[in-house]
Amino acid sequence: MSKNHCTALAIHNSYLNDDVINAFLDIVKLQTSFIPQNVLFYETPLMYSAVENVDDFQILYNGSIGNDAIGHWLCVYYRNETKCVEVYDSL
């Protein structure tokens, strides 16, 4: 884990933000076969790569954009065996 990851994850009593989620996704990429996309792609959803014949997950943001943005995170999991999409909402 890099110093940037530790810095992003070490901020206590704060809201989840892009840096924290991306640090988590980088750790997931290093430790698993998943290839989650950068959460900053939420502004351009076509940047998310489609997957076929494998399980996959992405973390997506839903809400306003900017310094005082209010929103929430969605974790979307695709289970290839059953061709099922599961959505976990942080609300």
JOPE-V121148 format. One line per field, one symbol per residue. ss: DSSP state (h for helix, s for strand, l for the rest). burial: + if it has 24 or more other ideal C-beta (glycine too) atoms within 12 Angstrom, else -. Layout:
ss=???
burial=???
This chain:
ss=llhhhhhhhllllllllhhhhhhhhhhhhhhlllllllhhhhhlhhhllllllllsssssssslllllllsssssssssllllssssssll
burial=-------+-------+-+-+++++++-------+-++++--+-------------++++++-----------++++-+-------------
